[in-house]
Amino acid sequence: MIKYVFPIVIGMVLVSCGNNNKTESDAEAPVEKTVSIEDSKYDLMDLSEFGLAAKIKVPNKSFTNSEPKAVLNETSGIIEISSGNKFKLKVSETEIDKALMVSDLKDDLLFKNTIKTDEENLIVYTSELPDGSGSFDHFCAWLNVDGAMYLVQNDDQEKVSKHYLDRMIDCVKTIQINGTL
């Protein structure tokens, strides 16, 4: 089920970021941010070398003491973006849409999932073990790039604080498709 969740989230993030065929009359809505993104601490990472016509702002070395990097996992086809120990995103093409993802989360037999934020192309949720021994916060965002749906999500193997999760979500909201916001 998890392998289907990634593709759904990426697709939602891609769809929410708009498309490449905008006209002058298309007004851009301001991006809501929960964490301030200071340009001096972020670099614009180009994902075109992985076949994805998009760019995303990621924390740079002055912020995380580590150079940001993106690598393609050849086995899964997932683009893994990281900067430091806590900032880790996964981007993958998907056929799973937001509705299916939400349904999968509700029907999960292992975790009790609670959706905390439900926006047009983004969900933030908490997965909790049935015995209450652990909980993990996650997000899934869907993007539409040139007609293909992509899922962007945090690394589900890493437990991160709300602060880091919010920072990753804010970076996802900076994604530029084909060089336009």
ChimeraX commands (.cxc) that place a marker at each C-alpha (Angstrom):
marker #1 position 0.00,0.00,0.00 radius 0.5
marker #1 position 2.84,2.40,0.85 radius 0.5
marker #1 position 4.30,2.08,-2.65 radius 0.5
marker #1 position 1.01,3.44,-4.01 radius 0.5
marker #1 position 0.88,6.31,-1.53 radius 0.5
marker #1 position 4.07,7.94,-2.85 radius 0.5
marker #1 position 2.83,8.24,-6.40 radius 0.5
marker #1 position -0.50,9.69,-5.27 radius 0.5
marker #1 position 1.11,12.39,-3.17 radius 0.5
marker #1 position 3.47,13.47,-5.92 radius 0.5
marker #1 position 0.63,13.78,-8.33 radius 0.5
marker #1 position -1.33,16.03,-5.96 radius 0.5
marker #1 position 1.62,18.31,-5.41 radius 0.5
marker #1 position 2.21,18.56,-9.14 radius 0.5
marker #1 position -1.44,19.32,-9.83 radius 0.5
marker #1 position -1.56,21.99,-7.13 radius 0.5
marker #1 position 1.42,23.84,-8.54 radius 0.5
marker #1 position -0.31,24.66,-11.78 radius 0.5
marker #1 position 0.54,23.96,-15.34 radius 0.5
marker #1 position 2.79,25.20,-18.07 radius 0.5
marker #1 position 0.03,26.74,-20.21 radius 0.5
marker #1 position -0.81,29.88,-18.27 radius 0.5
marker #1 position -2.10,33.04,-19.85 radius 0.5
marker #1 position -1.58,36.60,-18.72 radius 0.5
marker #1 position -5.07,36.58,-17.23 radius 0.5
marker #1 position -4.23,33.65,-14.97 radius 0.5
marker #1 position -3.64,35.18,-11.55 radius 0.5
marker #1 position -1.14,33.48,-9.29 radius 0.5
marker #1 position -2.40,32.84,-5.79 radius 0.5
marker #1 position 0.12,33.60,-3.07 radius 0.5
marker #1 position 1.73,30.56,-1.53 radius 0.5
marker #1 position 0.88,30.19,2.14 radius 0.5
marker #1 position 3.91,29.42,4.24 radius 0.5
marker #1 position 4.11,28.21,7.81 radius 0.5
marker #1 position 7.89,28.60,7.94 radius 0.5
marker #1 position 9.75,31.52,6.38 radius 0.5
marker #1 position 11.94,30.56,3.44 radius 0.5
marker #1 position 14.90,32.91,3.35 radius 0.5
marker #1 position 16.49,32.90,-0.09 radius 0.5
marker #1 position 20.00,33.12,1.39 radius 0.5
marker #1 position 19.53,29.75,3.10 radius 0.5
marker #1 position 17.91,27.94,0.17 radius 0.5
marker #1 position 19.06,26.86,-3.28 radius 0.5
marker #1 position 16.85,26.24,-6.29 radius 0.5
marker #1 position 17.39,22.60,-7.28 radius 0.5
marker #1 position 16.69,21.68,-10.91 radius 0.5
marker #1 position 15.14,18.22,-11.30 radius 0.5
marker #1 position 15.26,18.14,-15.12 radius 0.5
marker #1 position 18.25,15.78,-15.13 radius 0.5
marker #1 position 15.84,13.17,-13.74 radius 0.5
marker #1 position 13.25,13.79,-16.45 radius 0.5
marker #1 position 11.08,16.04,-14.27 radius 0.5
marker #1 position 10.59,19.56,-15.67 radius 0.5
marker #1 position 10.52,21.19,-12.23 radius 0.5
marker #1 position 12.63,23.07,-9.70 radius 0.5
marker #1 position 12.33,23.16,-5.91 radius 0.5
marker #1 position 13.91,25.30,-3.20 radius 0.5
marker #1 position 15.90,23.20,-0.72 radius 0.5
marker #1 position 17.97,24.18,2.35 radius 0.5
marker #1 position 21.59,24.86,1.41 radius 0.5
marker #1 position 24.83,24.12,3.25 radius 0.5
marker #1 position 24.68,27.34,5.27 radius 0.5
marker #1 position 21.44,26.08,6.81 radius 0.5
marker #1 position 22.00,22.33,7.20 radius 0.5
marker #1 position 25.81,22.00,7.15 radius 0.5
marker #1 position 25.39,19.63,4.22 radius 0.5
marker #1 position 25.17,20.16,0.48 radius 0.5
marker #1 position 21.68,19.47,-0.87 radius 0.5
marker #1 position 21.54,16.56,-3.27 radius 0.5
marker #1 position 19.10,14.67,-5.42 radius 0.5
marker #1 position 19.61,11.12,-6.62 radius 0.5
marker #1 position 17.50,8.78,-8.67 radius 0.5
marker #1 position 16.86,5.41,-7.05 radius 0.5
marker #1 position 17.22,3.26,-10.15 radius 0.5
marker #1 position 15.29,0.38,-8.60 radius 0.5
marker #1 position 12.17,2.29,-7.56 radius 0.5
marker #1 position 12.36,5.26,-9.95 radius 0.5
marker #1 position 12.01,7.62,-6.98 radius 0.5
marker #1 position 13.92,10.91,-6.92 radius 0.5
marker #1 position 15.35,11.25,-3.41 radius 0.5
marker #1 position 16.08,14.84,-2.35 radius 0.5
marker #1 position 18.02,15.51,0.84 radius 0.5
marker #1 position 19.83,18.26,2.68 radius 0.5
marker #1 position 21.27,17.40,6.06 radius 0.5
marker #1 position 20.01,14.59,8.28 radius 0.5
marker #1 position 16.34,15.59,8.55 radius 0.5
marker #1 position 15.34,17.13,5.22 radius 0.5
marker #1 position 14.40,14.21,2.98 radius 0.5
marker #1 position 11.82,14.22,0.20 radius 0.5
marker #1 position 10.77,11.55,-2.26 radius 0.5
marker #1 position 9.33,12.37,-5.68 radius 0.5
marker #1 position 7.81,9.70,-7.89 radius 0.5
marker #1 position 5.41,9.40,-10.79 radius 0.5
marker #1 position 2.07,7.97,-9.67 radius 0.5
marker #1 position -1.35,6.87,-10.76 radius 0.5
marker #1 position -2.75,7.17,-7.23 radius 0.5
marker #1 position -4.82,10.28,-6.70 radius 0.5
marker #1 position -5.59,12.04,-3.44 radius 0.5
marker #1 position -8.98,10.36,-2.97 radius 0.5
marker #1 position -7.45,6.88,-3.24 radius 0.5
marker #1 position -4.66,7.84,-0.85 radius 0.5
marker #1 position -7.13,9.11,1.74 radius 0.5
marker #1 position -9.15,5.92,1.34 radius 0.5
marker #1 position -6.02,3.80,1.81 radius 0.5
marker #1 position -5.10,5.72,4.95 radius 0.5
marker #1 position -8.57,5.18,6.42 radius 0.5
marker #1 position -8.48,1.45,5.60 radius 0.5
marker #1 position -4.92,0.88,6.91 radius 0.5
marker #1 position -4.85,-2.25,9.08 radius 0.5
marker #1 position -1.52,-1.49,10.76 radius 0.5
marker #1 position -1.67,2.21,11.63 radius 0.5
marker #1 position -4.38,4.51,12.90 radius 0.5
marker #1 position -4.09,7.45,10.50 radius 0.5
marker #1 position -5.47,10.89,11.29 radius 0.5
marker #1 position -5.57,13.54,8.58 radius 0.5
marker #1 position -4.56,16.89,10.07 radius 0.5
marker #1 position -4.52,19.05,6.93 radius 0.5
marker #1 position -6.55,18.46,3.80 radius 0.5
marker #1 position -5.88,20.97,1.03 radius 0.5
marker #1 position -6.56,20.70,-2.69 radius 0.5
marker #1 position -3.38,18.80,-3.55 radius 0.5
marker #1 position -1.85,18.21,-0.13 radius 0.5
marker #1 position -2.60,16.14,2.93 radius 0.5
marker #1 position -0.75,16.05,6.23 radius 0.5
marker #1 position -1.46,13.09,8.45 radius 0.5
marker #1 position -0.29,11.28,11.58 radius 0.5
marker #1 position 0.20,7.51,11.61 radius 0.5
marker #1 position -0.01,5.98,15.07 radius 0.5
marker #1 position 0.69,2.41,16.12 radius 0.5
marker #1 position -2.39,0.73,17.61 radius 0.5
marker #1 position -0.74,0.30,21.01 radius 0.5
marker #1 position 0.15,4.01,21.12 radius 0.5
marker #1 position 3.87,3.26,21.28 radius 0.5
marker #1 position 4.75,5.54,18.40 radius 0.5
marker #1 position 3.41,8.06,15.95 radius 0.5
marker #1 position 4.81,9.57,12.78 radius 0.5
marker #1 position 3.82,12.70,10.87 radius 0.5
marker #1 position 3.77,12.59,7.07 radius 0.5
marker #1 position 2.64,14.63,4.12 radius 0.5
marker #1 position 1.71,13.83,0.56 radius 0.5
marker #1 position 1.44,16.38,-2.22 radius 0.5
marker #1 position 0.43,15.87,-5.83 radius 0.5
marker #1 position 1.84,17.68,-8.88 radius 0.5
marker #1 position 0.88,17.61,-12.53 radius 0.5
marker #1 position 3.86,18.03,-14.84 radius 0.5
marker #1 position 3.18,17.87,-18.57 radius 0.5
marker #1 position 0.13,15.67,-17.98 radius 0.5
marker #1 position 1.93,13.22,-15.68 radius 0.5
marker #1 position 0.97,12.95,-12.01 radius 0.5
marker #1 position 3.75,13.04,-9.39 radius 0.5
marker #1 position 3.71,12.41,-5.67 radius 0.5
marker #1 position 6.00,14.35,-3.33 radius 0.5
marker #1 position 6.28,13.18,0.26 radius 0.5
marker #1 position 8.59,13.10,3.21 radius 0.5
marker #1 position 10.70,9.99,3.76 radius 0.5
marker #1 position 8.40,7.62,5.63 radius 0.5
marker #1 position 11.41,5.91,7.23 radius 0.5
marker #1 position 12.44,9.08,9.07 radius 0.5
marker #1 position 10.72,10.45,12.15 radius 0.5
marker #1 position 10.89,14.24,12.00 radius 0.5
marker #1 position 9.64,17.08,14.17 radius 0.5
marker #1 position 6.70,19.26,13.16 radius 0.5
marker #1 position 9.22,22.03,12.46 radius 0.5
marker #1 position 11.08,19.96,9.85 radius 0.5
marker #1 position 7.85,18.62,8.38 radius 0.5
marker #1 position 6.55,22.19,7.97 radius 0.5
marker #1 position 9.84,23.25,6.38 radius 0.5
marker #1 position 9.62,20.40,3.85 radius 0.5
marker #1 position 6.00,21.27,3.04 radius 0.5
marker #1 position 6.99,24.92,2.54 radius 0.5
marker #1 position 9.74,23.83,0.15 radius 0.5
marker #1 position 7.27,21.67,-1.77 radius 0.5
marker #1 position 5.05,24.74,-2.13 radius 0.5
marker #1 position 7.95,26.49,-3.92 radius 0.5
marker #1 position 8.06,23.92,-6.72 radius 0.5
marker #1 position 8.28,25.60,-10.11 radius 0.5
marker #1 position 6.98,23.68,-13.09 radius 0.5
marker #1 position 8.95,24.37,-16.31 radius 0.5
marker #1 position 10.48,27.45,-14.68 radius 0.5
marker #1 position 7.20,29.16,-13.76 radius 0.5
marker #1 position 5.53,29.40,-10.38 radius 0.5
marker link #1:1,2 radius 0.2
marker link #1:2,3 radius 0.2
marker link #1:3,4 radius 0.2
marker link #1:4,5 radius 0.2
marker link #1:5,6 radius 0.2
marker link #1:6,7 radius 0.2
marker link #1:7,8 radius 0.2
marker link #1:8,9 radius 0.2
marker link #1:9,10 radius 0.2
marker link #1:10,11 radius 0.2
marker link #1:11,12 radius 0.2
marker link #1:12,13 radius 0.2
marker link #1:13,14 radius 0.2
marker link #1:14,15 radius 0.2
marker link #1:15,16 radius 0.2
marker link #1:16,17 radius 0.2
marker link #1:17,18 radius 0.2
marker link #1:18,19 radius 0.2
marker link #1:19,20 radius 0.2
marker link #1:20,21 radius 0.2
marker link #1:21,22 radius 0.2
marker link #1:22,23 radius 0.2
marker link #1:23,24 radius 0.2
marker link #1:24,25 radius 0.2
marker link #1:25,26 radius 0.2
marker link #1:26,27 radius 0.2
marker link #1:27,28 radius 0.2
marker link #1:28,29 radius 0.2
marker link #1:29,30 radius 0.2
marker link #1:30,31 radius 0.2
marker link #1:31,32 radius 0.2
marker link #1:32,33 radius 0.2
marker link #1:33,34 radius 0.2
marker link #1:34,35 radius 0.2
marker link #1:35,36 radius 0.2
marker link #1:36,37 radius 0.2
marker link #1:37,38 radius 0.2
marker link #1:38,39 radius 0.2
marker link #1:39,40 radius 0.2
marker link #1:40,41 radius 0.2
marker link #1:41,42 radius 0.2
marker link #1:42,43 radius 0.2
marker link #1:43,44 radius 0.2
marker link #1:44,45 radius 0.2
marker link #1:45,46 radius 0.2
marker link #1:46,47 radius 0.2
marker link #1:47,48 radius 0.2
marker link #1:48,49 radius 0.2
marker link #1:49,50 radius 0.2
marker link #1:50,51 radius 0.2
marker link #1:51,52 radius 0.2
marker link #1:52,53 radius 0.2
marker link #1:53,54 radius 0.2
marker link #1:54,55 radius 0.2
marker link #1:55,56 radius 0.2
marker link #1:56,57 radius 0.2
marker link #1:57,58 radius 0.2
marker link #1:58,59 radius 0.2
marker link #1:59,60 radius 0.2
marker link #1:60,61 radius 0.2
marker link #1:61,62 radius 0.2
marker link #1:62,63 radius 0.2
marker link #1:63,64 radius 0.2
marker link #1:64,65 radius 0.2
marker link #1:65,66 radius 0.2
marker link #1:66,67 radius 0.2
marker link #1:67,68 radius 0.2
marker link #1:68,69 radius 0.2
marker link #1:69,70 radius 0.2
marker link #1:70,71 radius 0.2
marker link #1:71,72 radius 0.2
marker link #1:72,73 radius 0.2
marker link #1:73,74 radius 0.2
marker link #1:74,75 radius 0.2
marker link #1:75,76 radius 0.2
marker link #1:76,77 radius 0.2
marker link #1:77,78 radius 0.2
marker link #1:78,79 radius 0.2
marker link #1:79,80 radius 0.2
marker link #1:80,81 radius 0.2
marker link #1:81,82 radius 0.2
marker link #1:82,83 radius 0.2
marker link #1:83,84 radius 0.2
marker link #1:84,85 radius 0.2
marker link #1:85,86 radius 0.2
marker link #1:86,87 radius 0.2
marker link #1:87,88 radius 0.2
marker link #1:88,89 radius 0.2
marker link #1:89,90 radius 0.2
marker link #1:90,91 radius 0.2
marker link #1:91,92 radius 0.2
marker link #1:92,93 radius 0.2
marker link #1:93,94 radius 0.2
marker link #1:94,95 radius 0.2
marker link #1:95,96 radius 0.2
marker link #1:96,97 radius 0.2
marker link #1:97,98 radius 0.2
marker link #1:98,99 radius 0.2
marker link #1:99,100 radius 0.2
marker link #1:100,101 radius 0.2
marker link #1:101,102 radius 0.2
marker link #1:102,103 radius 0.2
marker link #1:103,104 radius 0.2
marker link #1:104,105 radius 0.2
marker link #1:105,106 radius 0.2
marker link #1:106,107 radius 0.2
marker link #1:107,108 radius 0.2
marker link #1:108,109 radius 0.2
marker link #1:109,110 radius 0.2
marker link #1:110,111 radius 0.2
marker link #1:111,112 radius 0.2
marker link #1:112,113 radius 0.2
marker link #1:113,114 radius 0.2
marker link #1:114,115 radius 0.2
marker link #1:115,116 radius 0.2
marker link #1:116,117 radius 0.2
marker link #1:117,118 radius 0.2
marker link #1:118,119 radius 0.2
marker link #1:119,120 radius 0.2
marker link #1:120,121 radius 0.2
marker link #1:121,122 radius 0.2
marker link #1:122,123 radius 0.2
marker link #1:123,124 radius 0.2
marker link #1:124,125 radius 0.2
marker link #1:125,126 radius 0.2
marker link #1:126,127 radius 0.2
marker link #1:127,128 radius 0.2
marker link #1:128,129 radius 0.2
marker link #1:129,130 radius 0.2
marker link #1:130,131 radius 0.2
marker link #1:131,132 radius 0.2
marker link #1:132,133 radius 0.2
marker link #1:133,134 radius 0.2
marker link #1:134,135 radius 0.2
marker link #1:135,136 radius 0.2
marker link #1:136,137 radius 0.2
marker link #1:137,138 radius 0.2
marker link #1:138,139 radius 0.2
marker link #1:139,140 radius 0.2
marker link #1:140,141 radius 0.2
marker link #1:141,142 radius 0.2
marker link #1:142,143 radius 0.2
marker link #1:143,144 radius 0.2
marker link #1:144,145 radius 0.2
marker link #1:145,146 radius 0.2
marker link #1:146,147 radius 0.2
marker link #1:147,148 radius 0.2
marker link #1:148,149 radius 0.2
marker link #1:149,150 radius 0.2
marker link #1:150,151 radius 0.2
marker link #1:151,152 radius 0.2
marker link #1:152,153 radius 0.2
marker link #1:153,154 radius 0.2
marker link #1:154,155 radius 0.2
marker link #1:155,156 radius 0.2
marker link #1:156,157 radius 0.2
marker link #1:157,158 radius 0.2
marker link #1:158,159 radius 0.2
marker link #1:159,160 radius 0.2
marker link #1:160,161 radius 0.2
marker link #1:161,162 radius 0.2
marker link #1:162,163 radius 0.2
marker link #1:163,164 radius 0.2
marker link #1:164,165 radius 0.2
marker link #1:165,166 radius 0.2
marker link #1:166,167 radius 0.2
marker link #1:167,168 radius 0.2
marker link #1:168,169 radius 0.2
marker link #1:169,170 radius 0.2
marker link #1:170,171 radius 0.2
marker link #1:171,172 radius 0.2
marker link #1:172,173 radius 0.2
marker link #1:173,174 radius 0.2
marker link #1:174,175 radius 0.2
marker link #1:175,176 radius 0.2
marker link #1:176,177 radius 0.2
marker link #1:177,178 radius 0.2
marker link #1:178,179 radius 0.2
marker link #1:179,180 radius 0.2
marker link #1:180,181 radius 0.2
view
